C-alpha cells in the first residue's frame, strides 16, 4: 500500500486519490496512476530537529538534516567542478576568484572537505 508521511505546517489539504494530484485537464489520460494512498499526517507534531534541540540546547542551529547535507555537498562539488573547468581552460586565479569568490587556498580546502565526505 502506498503511504505518504506528510509533515507540512497545516493538515494534509489534498485528496488521497493519487490521480487527483494531477491537473484536472490530464486526470483522465491513459497512464495517469489511479490508486489511493495511506496518509500519516504529522503536521503539528514537533519535528525531530526541534525535539533534539530541546534536549540538546548547546547544539543550537548547527544541526543539518541529511537533505541539507546532500544539498551542501552538491553545491561544493559543483563549485569545484566549475573552478576545475576554468583552470583547464587556462583562466587565471585572479579571474576565478573575482567570478566565484573562492581563492586558491579555499579551493584546496573545498576539495579536501569533499574528499573527507567520501571517507
N, C-alpha and C positions, 0 to 999 in steps of 0.2 A: 504494500500500500504506500503510495507517495505521501510524504509527510513534510509539512512546512513548519519550521521553527521561526516564528515572527517575533522580532524584538524592537518594533517601532515605538515611537513616543506615545501613540494612541492605539486603541484596539484595532485589530485587522478590519479594514473597511471594505474588503473586496469579496467577491464570490469565491466559493470553494470549488467551483467548476472551472477547471483549467482553461477551457476554451473561452470562458467569459473574460479572461485576462487579455485576450486579443482584441484588436479594434473590431467594432461591430461589423464593419464592412467586409471583414475577411473570415469571420467566425464559421461560416458555412463552407468554406473552401475545403476540398479534399486535402488530407494531410494535416489539418489542424487537430492536435491531440484532444481527445474527448475523454476526460476522466475527472473524478472528484478526488481531492486530496484531503488528508487529515490536517489538522491545524493545532499547533501548540502555540497559543498566543501568550508570549512572555512580556507583553507590554505592561508597564507599571511595576515589573519585578526589578529589584535592584540589580544592576549589572555586576558581573564578576569583577570588573575593574573597580567599581565603586566599593564593593564589599571588601576587596583586597586592600584598597587604600584606607578603608575604615579600620581594618585590622592591622595595617602596617603604615601608619601615617608618615613615617620617615621616608617612604618611597616617593611621596608627593606625585608630581606629574611626570616622573621618569619612566613610568610604565608604558610599554608599547604593546599593542596587540600584534599577533602573528601577521595579520594582514598589513599592518603599518610597517612591520619589519621587512616584509616582502617588497612593499612599495619603495621603501627607502633603499633596499638593496638594488632594486631595478633602476632607481634614479641614479645611484652611484655607478652602476655598471654602464648605464647609458652615457654618463658624463665621461667615464674613462674611455669608452669606445669612440666618442666624438673627438676627444683630445688625441687619442692614438691615430685616428684618421687624419686629423690636421697635421700631426707630426709626419705621417707617411707622405703627405703632400708637400712637405718642406716648409710648413708655416713656422715662423719664429715664435719662441716662447712669449715674447713681449706682446705679440698679436693675440696668441691663445689666451694669455692672462687677461687682456682687455676684453676679449669676447666672452670668456667663460667665468672670469672672476677667480680662477684657480691658478696658482703659481706652480712651479715645478716641484717644490717640496710638498705642497698639498696634494698634487697629483700622485706622487710616490706613496704618500700616506693613504690615499684613497685605494690605490692598488693593493696595498698591504692589508687594509681593512677588508677588502673583498676576499683576498686570499685567506684571511683568518676566518671568515664566514663559511668558507668551503671546507674547513678542517673538521 
